[in-house]
Amino acid sequence: MAGKMVLVLVAVIVLGSMITANASYFDTWAGPGCNNQRVRYSACGCTNVGASQHGGYSFGYQGQTAAAYNTANCQGVAQTRFSASVQDCSGFGWNSFFIQC
């Protein structure tokens, strides 16, 4: 019985890792442009973008859509929606990002 439970637990962990490995992500750079410190945001739900991370961005679409907000904590109306991979190495004003999982 304990052996079967361990096997099920391992299967759940492996499946969870596979799902996470293929999740959409939002990369930001300190700048100028897509240079210097890069931070990757890939958690489902709302994440605030670091104050020093507005030099450039890249959204990697892996099946989960996303939205960017000018406000913190994804409040108000989304300013931009993402349903495909895109990169822009100019500055941006979004302060939070929501990945729909």
Biopython code that builds the backbone (N, CA, C, O; Angstrom):
import numpy as np
from Bio.PDB.StructureBuilder import StructureBuilder

atoms = [
    (1, "MET", "N", (0.828, -1.201, 0.000)),
    (1, "MET", "CA", (0.000, 0.000, 0.000)),
    (1, "MET", "C", (0.868, 1.258, 0.000)),
    (1, "MET", "O", (0.622, 2.180, -0.777)),
    (2, "ALA", "N", (1.883, 1.298, 0.869)),
    (2, "ALA", "CA", (2.755, 2.471, 0.934)),
    (2, "ALA", "C", (3.512, 2.650, -0.373)),
    (2, "ALA", "O", (3.740, 3.781, -0.804)),
    (3, "GLY", "N", (3.905, 1.549, -1.013)),
    (3, "GLY", "CA", (4.617, 1.617, -2.288)),
    (3, "GLY", "C", (3.763, 2.240, -3.380)),
    (3, "GLY", "O", (4.261, 3.019, -4.193)),
    (4, "LYS", "N", (2.469, 1.897, -3.403)),
    (4, "LYS", "CA", (1.560, 2.465, -4.399)),
    (4, "LYS", "C", (1.371, 3.962, -4.175)),
    (4, "LYS", "O", (1.296, 4.731, -5.133)),
    (5, "MET", "N", (1.293, 4.373, -2.914)),
    (5, "MET", "CA", (1.116, 5.797, -2.608)),
    (5, "MET", "C", (2.344, 6.592, -3.028)),
    (5, "MET", "O", (2.217, 7.704, -3.539)),
    (6, "VAL", "N", (3.528, 6.032, -2.817)),
    (6, "VAL", "CA", (4.762, 6.704, -3.229)),
    (6, "VAL", "C", (4.788, 6.842, -4.746)),
    (6, "VAL", "O", (5.167, 7.888, -5.272)),
    (7, "LEU", "N", (4.387, 5.789, -5.446)),
    (7, "LEU", "CA", (4.359, 5.819, -6.904)),
    (7, "LEU", "C", (3.383, 6.885, -7.416)),
    (7, "LEU", "O", (3.694, 7.601, -8.368)),
    (8, "VAL", "N", (2.229, 6.990, -6.801)),
    (8, "VAL", "CA", (1.247, 8.004, -7.185)),
    (8, "VAL", "C", (1.804, 9.401, -6.907)),
    (8, "VAL", "O", (1.639, 10.303, -7.728)),
    (9, "LEU", "N", (2.452, 9.588, -5.775)),
    (9, "LEU", "CA", (3.033, 10.879, -5.424)),
    (9, "LEU", "C", (4.103, 11.284, -6.433)),
    (9, "LEU", "O", (4.149, 12.439, -6.855)),
    (10, "VAL", "N", (4.955, 10.353, -6.818)),
    (10, "VAL", "CA", (5.996, 10.631, -7.810)),
    (10, "VAL", "C", (5.360, 11.019, -9.140)),
    (10, "VAL", "O", (5.825, 11.954, -9.793)),
    (11, "ALA", "N", (4.312, 10.325, -9.551)),
    (11, "ALA", "CA", (3.626, 10.638, -10.805)),
    (11, "ALA", "C", (3.034, 12.043, -10.766)),
    (11, "ALA", "O", (3.111, 12.769, -11.757)),
    (12, "VAL", "N", (2.454, 12.433, -9.651)),
    (12, "VAL", "CA", (1.874, 13.771, -9.508)),
    (12, "VAL", "C", (2.970, 14.835, -9.584)),
    (12, "VAL", "O", (2.785, 15.867, -10.228)),
    (13, "ILE", "N", (4.089, 14.594, -8.941)),
    (13, "ILE", "CA", (5.203, 15.552, -8.970)),
    (13, "ILE", "C", (5.753, 15.697, -10.383)),
    (13, "ILE", "O", (6.014, 16.814, -10.831)),
    (14, "VAL", "N", (5.931, 14.591, -11.085)),
    (14, "VAL", "CA", (6.445, 14.638, -12.455)),
    (14, "VAL", "C", (5.470, 15.383, -13.357)),
    (14, "VAL", "O", (5.893, 16.222, -14.151)),
    (15, "LEU", "N", (4.186, 15.099, -13.253)),
    (15, "LEU", "CA", (3.184, 15.776, -14.065)),
    (15, "LEU", "C", (3.170, 17.271, -13.764)),
    (15, "LEU", "O", (3.097, 18.087, -14.682)),
    (16, "GLY", "N", (3.237, 17.630, -12.502)),
    (16, "GLY", "CA", (3.281, 19.043, -12.117)),
    (16, "GLY", "C", (4.498, 19.746, -12.676)),
    (16, "GLY", "O", (4.406, 20.901, -13.093)),
    (17, "SER", "N", (5.630, 19.077, -12.694)),
    (17, "SER", "CA", (6.849, 19.654, -13.259)),
    (17, "SER", "C", (6.703, 19.864, -14.754)),
    (17, "SER", "O", (7.167, 20.874, -15.282)),
    (18, "MET", "N", (6.073, 18.935, -15.439)),
    (18, "MET", "CA", (5.883, 19.061, -16.879)),
    (18, "MET", "C", (4.967, 20.237, -17.203)),
    (18, "MET", "O", (5.216, 20.969, -18.161)),
    (19, "ILE", "N", (3.928, 20.422, -16.426)),
    (19, "ILE", "CA", (3.008, 21.529, -16.657)),
    (19, "ILE", "C", (3.716, 22.852, -16.415)),
    (19, "ILE", "O", (3.586, 23.777, -17.217)),
    (20, "THR", "N", (4.462, 22.956, -15.322)),
    (20, "THR", "CA", (5.191, 24.174, -15.001)),
    (20, "THR", "C", (6.244, 24.479, -16.047)),
    (20, "THR", "O", (6.442, 25.640, -16.404)),
    (21, "ALA", "N", (6.926, 23.453, -16.544)),
    (21, "ALA", "CA", (7.994, 23.656, -17.517)),
    (21, "ALA", "C", (7.465, 24.246, -18.814)),
    (21, "ALA", "O", (8.223, 24.891, -19.538)),
    (22, "ASN", "N", (6.204, 24.050, -19.130)),
    (22, "ASN", "CA", (5.629, 24.537, -20.372)),
    (22, "ASN", "C", (4.700, 25.729, -20.167)),
    (22, "ASN", "O", (3.884, 26.030, -21.038)),
    (23, "ALA", "N", (4.811, 26.404, -19.040)),
    (23, "ALA", "CA", (3.930, 27.527, -18.756)),
    (23, "ALA", "C", (4.404, 28.789, -19.470)),
    (23, "ALA", "O", (5.600, 28.981, -19.688)),
    (24, "SER", "N", (3.455, 29.643, -19.830)),
    (24, "SER", "CA", (3.798, 30.934, -20.411)),
    (24, "SER", "C", (4.588, 31.752, -19.399)),
    (24, "SER", "O", (4.493, 31.523, -18.193)),
    (25, "TYR", "N", (5.371, 32.709, -19.899)),
    (25, "TYR", "CA", (6.212, 33.509, -19.013)),
    (25, "TYR", "C", (6.338, 34.932, -19.548)),
    (25, "TYR", "O", (6.148, 35.190, -20.737)),
    (26, "PHE", "N", (6.659, 35.836, -18.646)),
    (26, "PHE", "CA", (6.874, 37.245, -18.966)),
    (26, "PHE", "C", (8.250, 37.609, -18.442)),
    (26, "PHE", "O", (8.467, 37.640, -17.231)),
    (27, "ASP", "N", (9.189, 37.888, -19.351)),
    (27, "ASP", "CA", (10.539, 38.311, -18.972)),
    (27, "ASP", "C", (10.614, 39.826, -19.044)),
    (27, "ASP", "O", (10.077, 40.436, -19.969)),
    (28, "THR", "N", (11.279, 40.436, -18.069)),
    (28, "THR", "CA", (11.525, 41.876, -18.101)),
    (28, "THR", "C", (13.010, 42.122, -17.918)),
    (28, "THR", "O", (13.713, 41.321, -17.301)),
    (29, "TRP", "N", (13.480, 43.235, -18.459)),
    (29, "TRP", "CA", (14.883, 43.617, -18.316)),
    (29, "TRP", "C", (14.974, 44.994, -17.672)),
    (29, "TRP", "O", (14.087, 45.834, -17.824)),
    (30, "ALA", "N", (16.068, 45.198, -16.953)),
    (30, "ALA", "CA", (16.309, 46.485, -16.314)),
    (30, "ALA", "C", (16.613, 47.564, -17.352)),
    (30, "ALA", "O", (16.321, 48.740, -17.135)),
    (31, "GLY", "N", (17.195, 47.164, -18.470)),
    (31, "GLY", "CA", (17.475, 48.094, -19.553)),
    (31, "GLY", "C", (18.835, 48.761, -19.435)),
    (31, "GLY", "O", (19.581, 48.498, -18.492)),
    (32, "PRO", "N", (19.152, 49.607, -20.370)),
    (32, "PRO", "CA", (18.232, 50.022, -21.425)),
    (32, "PRO", "C", (17.907, 48.876, -22.378)),
    (32, "PRO", "O", (18.746, 48.016, -22.646)),
    (33, "GLY", "N", (16.694, 48.879, -22.877)),
    (33, "GLY", "CA", (16.259, 47.820, -23.779)),
    (33, "GLY", "C", (16.235, 46.466, -23.094)),
    (33, "GLY", "O", (16.030, 46.374, -21.884)),
    (34, "CYS", "N", (16.446, 45.417, -23.876)),
    (34, "CYS", "CA", (16.456, 44.042, -23.353)),
    (34, "CYS", "C", (17.872, 43.664, -22.929)),
    (34, "CYS", "O", (18.433, 42.673, -23.397)),
    (35, "ASN", "N", (18.428, 44.461, -22.047)),
    (35, "ASN", "CA", (19.786, 44.258, -21.546)),
    (35, "ASN", "C", (19.800, 44.336, -20.031)),
    (35, "ASN", "O", (18.846, 44.784, -19.396)),
    (36, "ASN", "N", (20.901, 43.891, -19.481)),
    (36, "ASN", "CA", (21.162, 43.900, -18.046)),
    (36, "ASN", "C", (20.257, 42.904, -17.332)),
    (36, "ASN", "O", (19.868, 41.899, -17.928)),
    (37, "GLN", "N", (19.918, 43.151, -16.097)),
    (37, "GLN", "CA", (19.224, 42.153, -15.282)),
    (37, "GLN", "C", (17.888, 41.748, -15.894)),
    (37, "GLN", "O", (17.049, 42.591, -16.212)),
    (38, "ARG", "N", (17.710, 40.418, -16.052)),
    (38, "ARG", "CA", (16.440, 39.865, -16.537)),
    (38, "ARG", "C", (15.729, 39.188, -15.380)),
    (38, "ARG", "O", (16.355, 38.483, -14.588)),
    (39, "VAL", "N", (14.426, 39.401, -15.279)),
    (39, "VAL", "CA", (13.591, 38.722, -14.287)),
    (39, "VAL", "C", (12.486, 38.006, -15.049)),
    (39, "VAL", "O", (11.843, 38.591, -15.920)),
    (40, "ARG", "N", (12.267, 36.728, -14.715)),
    (40, "ARG", "CA", (11.202, 35.948, -15.354)),
    (40, "ARG", "C", (10.031, 35.792, -14.395)),
    (40, "ARG", "O", (10.200, 35.375, -13.249)),
    (41, "TYR", "N", (8.840, 36.131, -14.880)),
    (41, "TYR", "CA", (7.599, 35.948, -14.137)),
    (41, "TYR", "C", (6.816, 34.843, -14.837)),
    (41, "TYR", "O", (6.503, 34.959, -16.022)),
    (42, "SER", "N", (6.497, 33.772, -14.112)),
    (42, "SER", "CA", (5.783, 32.664, -14.743)),
    (42, "SER", "C", (4.683, 32.081, -13.860)),
    (42, "SER", "O", (4.056, 31.088, -14.227)),
    (43, "ALA", "N", (4.448, 32.680, -12.717)),
    (43, "ALA", "CA", (3.412, 32.177, -11.817)),
    (43, "ALA", "C", (2.027, 32.489, -12.374)),
    (43, "ALA", "O", (1.815, 33.541, -12.977)),
    (44, "CYS", "N", (1.100, 31.583, -12.171)),
    (44, "CYS", "CA", (-0.285, 31.829, -12.551)),
    (44, "CYS", "C", (-0.848, 32.941, -11.671)),
    (44, "CYS", "O", (-0.476, 33.069, -10.504)),
    (45, "GLY", "N", (-1.736, 33.734, -12.234)),
    (45, "GLY", "CA", (-2.344, 34.807, -11.471)),
    (45, "GLY", "C", (-1.581, 36.112, -11.618)),
    (45, "GLY", "O", (-0.822, 36.297, -12.569)),
    (46, "CYS", "N", (-1.790, 37.011, -10.671)),
    (46, "CYS", "CA", (-1.233, 38.358, -10.737)),
    (46, "CYS", "C", (0.137, 38.440, -10.079)),
    (46, "CYS", "O", (0.361, 37.887, -9.002)),
    (47, "THR", "N", (1.046, 39.138, -10.746)),
    (47, "THR", "CA", (2.379, 39.406, -10.212)),
    (47, "THR", "C", (2.715, 40.858, -10.499)),
    (47, "THR", "O", (2.499, 41.338, -11.612)),
    (48, "ASN", "N", (3.243, 41.563, -9.503)),
    (48, "ASN", "CA", (3.699, 42.929, -9.716)),
    (48, "ASN", "C", (5.077, 42.912, -10.358)),
    (48, "ASN", "O", (5.924, 42.092, -10.003)),
    (49, "VAL", "N", (5.298, 43.816, -11.304)),
    (49, "VAL", "CA", (6.582, 43.935, -11.990)),
    (49, "VAL", "C", (7.486, 44.821, -11.145)),
    (49, "VAL", "O", (7.067, 45.879, -10.676)),
    (50, "GLY", "N", (8.732, 44.385, -10.951)),
    (50, "GLY", "CA", (9.691, 45.155, -10.164)),
    (50, "GLY", "C", (9.876, 46.565, -10.712)),
    (50, "GLY", "O", (9.873, 46.768, -11.926)),
    (51, "ALA", "N", (10.035, 47.533, -9.822)),
    (51, "ALA", "CA", (10.144, 48.942, -10.213)),
    (51, "ALA", "C", (11.313, 49.207, -11.151)),
    (51, "ALA", "O", (11.247, 50.123, -11.970)),
    (52, "SER", "N", (12.380, 48.424, -11.048)),
    (52, "SER", "CA", (13.568, 48.644, -11.884)),
    (52, "SER", "C", (13.566, 47.773, -13.135)),
    (52, "SER", "O", (14.580, 47.702, -13.830)),
    (53, "GLN", "N", (12.462, 47.113, -13.435)),
    (53, "GLN", "CA", (12.403, 46.144, -14.539)),
    (53, "GLN", "C", (11.517, 46.608, -15.691)),
    (53, "GLN", "O", (10.655, 45.855, -16.143)),
    (54, "HIS", "N", (11.710, 47.813, -16.165)),
    (54, "HIS", "CA", (10.856, 48.348, -17.226)),
    (54, "HIS", "C", (11.622, 48.709, -18.498)),
    (54, "HIS", "O", (11.146, 49.521, -19.291)),
    (55, "GLY", "N", (12.804, 48.117, -18.708)),
    (55, "GLY", "CA", (13.611, 48.438, -19.886)),
    (55, "GLY", "C", (13.095, 47.804, -21.164)),
    (55, "GLY", "O", (13.135, 48.427, -22.226)),
    (56, "GLY", "N", (12.615, 46.584, -21.076)),
    (56, "GLY", "CA", (12.091, 45.844, -22.217)),
    (56, "GLY", "C", (11.407, 44.594, -21.706)),
    (56, "GLY", "O", (11.548, 44.241, -20.535)),
    (57, "TYR", "N", (10.663, 43.915, -22.578)),
    (57, "TYR", "CA", (9.954, 42.707, -22.149)),
    (57, "TYR", "C", (9.873, 41.692, -23.273)),
    (57, "TYR", "O", (10.068, 42.001, -24.449)),
    (58, "SER", "N", (9.580, 40.478, -22.864)),
    (58, "SER", "CA", (9.316, 39.388, -23.793)),
    (58, "SER", "C", (8.253, 38.503, -23.161)),
    (58, "SER", "O", (8.388, 38.094, -22.008)),
    (59, "PHE", "N", (7.194, 38.204, -23.915)),
    (59, "PHE", "CA", (6.185, 37.259, -23.441)),
    (59, "PHE", "C", (6.343, 35.985, -24.241)),
    (59, "PHE", "O", (6.287, 36.004, -25.471)),
    (60, "GLY", "N", (6.539, 34.884, -23.551)),
    (60, "GLY", "CA", (6.652, 33.579, -24.195)),
    (60, "GLY", "C", (5.348, 32.819, -24.042)),
    (60, "GLY", "O", (5.032, 32.328, -22.958)),
    (61, "TYR", "N", (4.590, 32.722, -25.123)),
    (61, "TYR", "CA", (3.293, 32.046, -25.083)),
    (61, "TYR", "C", (3.492, 30.538, -25.149)),
    (61, "TYR", "O", (4.083, 30.016, -26.095)),
    (62, "GLN", "N", (2.989, 29.847, -24.129)),
    (62, "GLN", "CA", (3.074, 28.390, -24.060)),
    (62, "GLN", "C", (1.693, 27.786, -23.814)),
    (62, "GLN", "O", (1.583, 26.683, -23.280)),
    (63, "GLY", "N", (0.640, 28.507, -24.203)),
    (63, "GLY", "CA", (-0.716, 28.003, -24.040)),
    (63, "GLY", "C", (-1.550, 28.780, -23.041)),
    (63, "GLY", "O", (-2.773, 28.639, -23.026)),
    (64, "GLN", "N", (-0.925, 29.598, -22.206)),
    (64, "GLN", "CA", (-1.654, 30.404, -21.229)),
    (64, "GLN", "C", (-1.616, 31.863, -21.679)),
    (64, "GLN", "O", (-0.541, 32.416, -21.911)),
    (65, "THR", "N", (-2.777, 32.480, -21.800)),
    (65, "THR", "CA", (-2.841, 33.888, -22.176)),
    (65, "THR", "C", (-2.498, 34.759, -20.977)),
    (65, "THR", "O", (-2.428, 34.276, -19.846)),
    (66, "ALA", "N", (-2.286, 36.042, -21.231)),
    (66, "ALA", "CA", (-1.907, 36.951, -20.154)),
    (66, "ALA", "C", (-2.433, 38.348, -20.440)),
    (66, "ALA", "O", (-2.870, 38.655, -21.549)),
    (67, "ALA", "N", (-2.379, 39.184, -19.412)),
    (67, "ALA", "CA", (-2.788, 40.582, -19.537)),
    (67, "ALA", "C", (-1.859, 41.444, -18.698)),
    (67, "ALA", "O", (-1.394, 41.024, -17.639)),
    (68, "ALA", "N", (-1.592, 42.661, -19.183)),
    (68, "ALA", "CA", (-0.728, 43.606, -18.471)),
    (68, "ALA", "C", (-1.563, 44.796, -18.007)),
    (68, "ALA", "O", (-2.473, 45.243, -18.704)),
    (69, "TYR", "N", (-1.238, 45.299, -16.819)),
    (69, "TYR", "CA", (-1.981, 46.393, -16.194)),
    (69, "TYR", "C", (-1.031, 47.541, -15.858)),
    (69, "TYR", "O", (0.117, 47.312, -15.478)),
    (70, "ASN", "N", (-1.513, 48.769, -15.999)),
    (70, "ASN", "CA", (-0.711, 49.933, -15.623)),
    (70, "ASN", "C", (-0.632, 50.100, -14.114)),
    (70, "ASN", "O", (0.250, 50.797, -13.612)),
    (71, "THR", "N", (-1.539, 49.472, -13.393)),
    (71, "THR", "CA", (-1.608, 49.586, -11.940)),
    (71, "THR", "C", (-0.982, 48.364, -11.272)),
    (71, "THR", "O", (-0.778, 47.330, -11.909)),
    (72, "ALA", "N", (-0.686, 48.496, -9.994)),
    (72, "ALA", "CA", (-0.212, 47.356, -9.210)),
    (72, "ALA", "C", (-1.383, 46.417, -8.928)),
    (72, "ALA", "O", (-2.542, 46.828, -8.971)),
    (73, "ASN", "N", (-1.075, 45.173, -8.644)),
    (73, "ASN", "CA", (-2.050, 44.162, -8.221)),
    (73, "ASN", "C", (-3.159, 43.895, -9.240)),
    (73, "ASN", "O", (-4.252, 43.469, -8.866)),
    (74, "CYS", "N", (-2.887, 44.142, -10.518)),
    (74, "CYS", "CA", (-3.834, 43.847, -11.610)),
    (74, "CYS", "C", (-5.196, 44.495, -11.393)),
    (74, "CYS", "O", (-6.231, 43.901, -11.696)),
    (75, "GLN", "N", (-5.190, 45.706, -10.873)),
    (75, "GLN", "CA", (-6.435, 46.433, -10.623)),
    (75, "GLN", "C", (-6.868, 47.184, -11.870)),
    (75, "GLN", "O", (-6.029, 47.638, -12.648)),
    (76, "GLY", "N", (-8.162, 47.316, -12.061)),
    (76, "GLY", "CA", (-8.695, 48.082, -13.174)),
    (76, "GLY", "C", (-8.762, 47.270, -14.454)),
    (76, "GLY", "O", (-8.917, 46.049, -14.424)),
    (77, "VAL", "N", (-8.643, 47.958, -15.574)),
    (77, "VAL", "CA", (-8.775, 47.356, -16.895)),
    (77, "VAL", "C", (-7.397, 46.993, -17.436)),
    (77, "VAL", "O", (-6.454, 47.775, -17.320)),
    (78, "ALA", "N", (-7.284, 45.815, -18.021)),
    (78, "ALA", "CA", (-6.021, 45.405, -18.643)),
    (78, "ALA", "C", (-5.710, 46.338, -19.811)),
    (78, "ALA", "O", (-6.592, 46.655, -20.609)),
    (79, "GLN", "N", (-4.458, 46.776, -19.910)),
    (79, "GLN", "CA", (-4.034, 47.666, -20.987)),
    (79, "GLN", "C", (-3.633, 46.899, -22.234)),
    (79, "GLN", "O", (-3.810, 47.380, -23.353)),
    (80, "THR", "N", (-3.090, 45.699, -22.035)),
    (80, "THR", "CA", (-2.626, 44.876, -23.150)),
    (80, "THR", "C", (-2.922, 43.421, -22.838)),
    (80, "THR", "O", (-2.783, 42.987, -21.695)),
    (81, "ARG", "N", (-3.328, 42.667, -23.847)),
    (81, "ARG", "CA", (-3.572, 41.225, -23.691)),
    (81, "ARG", "C", (-2.644, 40.468, -24.618)),
    (81, "ARG", "O", (-2.358, 40.912, -25.730)),
    (82, "PHE", "N", (-2.176, 39.321, -24.152)),
    (82, "PHE", "CA", (-1.224, 38.513, -24.902)),
    (82, "PHE", "C", (-1.800, 37.132, -25.181)),
    (82, "PHE", "O", (-2.262, 36.453, -24.264)),
    (83, "SER", "N", (-1.774, 36.714, -26.439)),
    (83, "SER", "CA", (-2.190, 35.361, -26.818)),
    (83, "SER", "C", (-1.203, 34.754, -27.814)),
    (83, "SER", "O", (-1.492, 33.746, -28.459)),
    (84, "ALA", "N", (-0.040, 35.383, -27.926)),
    (84, "ALA", "CA", (1.043, 34.893, -28.780)),
    (84, "ALA", "C", (2.350, 35.448, -28.230)),
    (84, "ALA", "O", (2.345, 36.434, -27.493)),
    (85, "SER", "N", (3.456, 34.829, -28.580)),
    (85, "SER", "CA", (4.762, 35.308, -28.135)),
    (85, "SER", "C", (5.072, 36.651, -28.786)),
    (85, "SER", "O", (4.759, 36.875, -29.956)),
    (86, "VAL", "N", (5.693, 37.544, -28.010)),
    (86, "VAL", "CA", (6.045, 38.876, -28.513)),
    (86, "VAL", "C", (7.212, 39.424, -27.688)),
    (86, "VAL", "O", (7.375, 39.069, -26.521)),
    (87, "GLN", "N", (8.014, 40.285, -28.297)),
    (87, "GLN", "CA", (9.114, 40.938, -27.589)),
    (87, "GLN", "C", (9.169, 42.398, -28.012)),
    (87, "GLN", "O", (8.964, 42.726, -29.181)),
    (88, "ASP", "N", (9.451, 43.274, -27.046)),
    (88, "ASP", "CA", (9.625, 44.696, -27.329)),
    (88, "ASP", "C", (10.725, 45.207, -26.408)),
    (88, "ASP", "O", (10.603, 45.147, -25.184)),
    (89, "CYS", "N", (11.784, 45.701, -27.001)),
    (89, "CYS", "CA", (12.945, 46.133, -26.217)),
    (89, "CYS", "C", (12.953, 47.635, -25.977)),
    (89, "CYS", "O", (14.015, 48.232, -25.801)),
    (90, "SER", "N", (11.779, 48.246, -25.971)),
    (90, "SER", "CA", (11.666, 49.642, -25.543)),
    (90, "SER", "C", (11.001, 49.630, -24.172)),
    (90, "SER", "O", (10.455, 48.607, -23.759)),
    (91, "GLY", "N", (11.040, 50.732, -23.480)),
    (91, "GLY", "CA", (10.458, 50.784, -22.147)),
    (91, "GLY", "C", (8.952, 50.548, -22.163)),
    (91, "GLY", "O", (8.300, 50.744, -23.189)),
    (92, "PHE", "N", (8.410, 50.133, -21.047)),
    (92, "PHE", "CA", (6.964, 49.913, -20.920)),
    (92, "PHE", "C", (6.508, 50.404, -19.558)),
    (92, "PHE", "O", (7.312, 50.513, -18.632)),
    (93, "GLY", "N", (5.220, 50.699, -19.429)),
    (93, "GLY", "CA", (4.690, 51.277, -18.204)),
    (93, "GLY", "C", (3.861, 50.350, -17.342)),
    (93, "GLY", "O", (3.346, 50.777, -16.308)),
    (94, "TRP", "N", (3.714, 49.085, -17.738)),
    (94, "TRP", "CA", (2.888, 48.175, -16.953)),
    (94, "TRP", "C", (3.512, 47.924, -15.588)),
    (94, "TRP", "O", (4.731, 47.813, -15.457)),
    (95, "ASN", "N", (2.660, 47.837, -14.581)),
    (95, "ASN", "CA", (3.138, 47.593, -13.226)),
    (95, "ASN", "C", (2.738, 46.235, -12.678)),
    (95, "ASN", "O", (3.217, 45.831, -11.618)),
    (96, "SER", "N", (1.867, 45.524, -13.383)),
    (96, "SER", "CA", (1.504, 44.171, -12.963)),
    (96, "SER", "C", (1.093, 43.361, -14.183)),
    (96, "SER", "O", (0.803, 43.901, -15.251)),
    (97, "PHE", "N", (1.079, 42.055, -13.989)),
    (97, "PHE", "CA", (0.907, 41.119, -15.089)),
    (97, "PHE", "C", (0.123, 39.920, -14.580)),
    (97, "PHE", "O", (0.411, 39.411, -13.496)),
    (98, "PHE", "N", (-0.869, 39.457, -15.345)),
    (98, "PHE", "CA", (-1.709, 38.330, -14.932)),
    (98, "PHE", "C", (-1.607, 37.221, -15.971)),
    (98, "PHE", "O", (-1.948, 37.425, -17.136)),
    (99, "ILE", "N", (-1.135, 36.043, -15.549)),
    (99, "ILE", "CA", (-1.087, 34.876, -16.427)),
    (99, "ILE", "C", (-2.281, 33.987, -16.081)),
    (99, "ILE", "O", (-2.430, 33.544, -14.943)),
    (100, "GLN", "N", (-3.122, 33.734, -17.074)),
    (100, "GLN", "CA", (-4.326, 32.922, -16.890)),
    (100, "GLN", "C", (-3.978, 31.442, -17.034)),
    (100, "GLN", "O", (-3.611, 30.992, -18.119)),
    (101, "CYS", "N", (-4.091, 30.692, -15.951)),
    (101, "CYS", "CA", (-3.791, 29.251, -15.978)),
    (101, "CYS", "C", (-5.026, 28.442, -15.651)),
    (101, "CYS", "O", (-4.970, 27.212, -15.625)),
]
sb = StructureBuilder()
sb.init_structure("model")
sb.init_model(0)
sb.init_chain("A")
sb.init_seg("    ")
for serial, (resi, resn, name, xyz) in enumerate(atoms, 1):
    if name == "N":
        sb.init_residue(resn, " ", resi, " ")
    sb.init_atom(name, np.array(xyz, "f"), 0.0, 1.0, " ", f" {name:<3s}", serial, name[0])
structure = sb.get_structure()
